[in-house]
Amino acid sequence: MKSLIKKRTSVRNFTEETIAKGIIEEVLRDAQTAPSAGNLQPYRAYYTTDKKKIKQLANAAMGQSWIEEAPLVFVICENALESCAKYTFRGSQYATQDATIFSTFLDLLFVERGYGTCWVGAIMVDVVKMIMEIDILSRPLHFLVVGRTVGDKWGAVRGKSRRKPLHKVAIEK
Ligand SMILES: Cc1cc2nc3c(=O)[nH]c(=O)nc-3n(C[C@H](O)[C@H](O)[C@H](O)COP(=O)(O)O)c2cc1C
């Protein structure tokens, strides 16, 4: 686990290698073992390998054109209603957390298989919903962009991303 976490870093340039449908489905199945409040799994992972759609998604990510190179883009959505139906006002927080945990599992599972990934939160939600024909109850939170890495041209050097001193984020009382 430690070496896997160290291997992960945001990757923003990819080779032209495509990712087989079987791999995508297997990784998704494994990611679905993520915990979720009441096991409701109030998330949806819309995804595409279609170059035309990926270009549209890049435009909807405030024109982050590097996304166009990627062979696979997930749009990770939460479905707060599913969670609120059981947990009322707490449900919306649970849905966001559940979707985020699922996406983290998905991310690390692709890294484990030697792929590079990057989360993209700068997205125009309504435009993304139209491009991917996302159901009315699901709200896109971020993209998970996946592909085979070309070196470390842009972004952090593997395992060397700067972080705040630990005492700023972990506080013992
Ligand atoms: C919620 C979230 C949103 C992000 N949005 C973007 C984005 O829109 N564009 C981008 O290039 N990177 C984005 N990132 C990647 C961060 O810039 C990156 O994780 C951070 O700089 C730390 O670097 P590292 O992932 O290499 O450790 C996002 C990451 C997260 C978790």
The ligand as an SDF file (V2000), in Angstrom:
LIG
                    3D

 31 33  0  0  0  0  0  0  0  0999 V2000
  -10.5460   17.6490   -5.9680 C   0  0  0  0  0  0  0  0  0  0  0  0
   -9.3500   17.8390   -6.8660 C   0  0  0  0  0  0  0  0  0  0  0  0
   -9.4540   18.6710   -7.9690 C   0  0  0  0  0  0  0  0  0  0  0  0
   -8.3580   18.8280   -8.8480 C   0  0  0  0  0  0  0  0  0  0  0  0
   -8.5240   19.5720   -9.9850 N   0  0  0  0  0  0  0  0  0  0  0  0
   -7.5120   19.6400  -10.8850 C   0  0  0  0  0  0  0  0  0  0  0  0
   -7.7050   20.3010  -12.1380 C   0  0  0  0  0  0  0  0  0  0  0  0
   -8.7740   20.8120  -12.4460 O   0  0  0  0  0  0  0  0  0  0  0  0
   -6.6570   20.3260  -12.9980 N   0  0  0  0  0  0  0  0  0  0  0  0
   -5.4510   19.7320  -12.7280 C   0  0  0  0  0  0  0  0  0  0  0  0
   -4.5730   19.7860  -13.5740 O   0  0  0  0  0  0  0  0  0  0  0  0
   -5.2450   19.0930  -11.5410 N   0  0  0  0  0  0  0  0  0  0  0  0
   -6.2410   19.0290  -10.6220 C   0  0  0  0  0  0  0  0  0  0  0  0
   -6.0720   18.3370   -9.4440 N   0  0  0  0  0  0  0  0  0  0  0  0
   -4.7610   17.7040   -9.1420 C   0  0  0  0  0  0  0  0  0  0  0  0
   -3.9860   18.5020   -8.0750 C   0  0  0  0  0  0  0  0  0  0  0  0
   -3.4490   19.6520   -8.6710 O   0  0  0  0  0  0  0  0  0  0  0  0
   -2.8760   17.6140   -7.4750 C   0  0  0  0  0  0  0  0  0  0  0  0
   -3.4470   16.4940   -6.8550 O   0  0  0  0  0  0  0  0  0  0  0  0
   -2.0340   18.3640   -6.4380 C   0  0  0  0  0  0  0  0  0  0  0  0
   -1.3270   19.4270   -7.0330 O   0  0  0  0  0  0  0  0  0  0  0  0
   -1.0130   17.4430   -5.7480 C   0  0  0  0  0  0  0  0  0  0  0  0
   -0.1630   16.8410   -6.6950 O   0  0  0  0  0  0  0  0  0  0  0  0
   -0.0620   15.2640   -6.8360 P   0  0  0  0  0  0  0  0  0  0  0  0
   -1.4450   14.7380   -7.1890 O   0  0  0  0  0  0  0  0  0  0  0  0
    0.9050   15.0200   -7.9470 O   0  0  0  0  0  0  0  0  0  0  0  0
    0.3870   14.6990   -5.5320 O   0  0  0  0  0  0  0  0  0  0  0  0
   -7.1260   18.1740   -8.5660 C   0  0  0  0  0  0  0  0  0  0  0  0
   -7.0370   17.3310   -7.4420 C   0  0  0  0  0  0  0  0  0  0  0  0
   -8.1370   17.1400   -6.6170 C   0  0  0  0  0  0  0  0  0  0  0  0
   -8.0230   16.1760   -5.4620 C   0  0  0  0  0  0  0  0  0  0  0  0
  1  2  1  0
  2  3  1  0
  2 30  2  0
  3  4  2  0
  4  5  1  0
  4 28  1  0
  5  6  2  0
  6  7  1  0
  6 13  1  0
  7  8  2  0
  7  9  1  0
  9 10  1  0
 10 11  2  0
 10 12  1  0
 12 13  2  0
 13 14  1  0
 14 15  1  0
 14 28  1  0
 15 16  1  0
 16 17  1  0
 16 18  1  0
 18 19  1  0
 18 20  1  0
 20 21  1  0
 20 22  1  0
 22 23  1  0
 23 24  1  0
 24 25  2  0
 24 26  1  0
 24 27  1  0
 28 29  2  0
 29 30  1  0
 30 31  1  0
M  END
$$$$
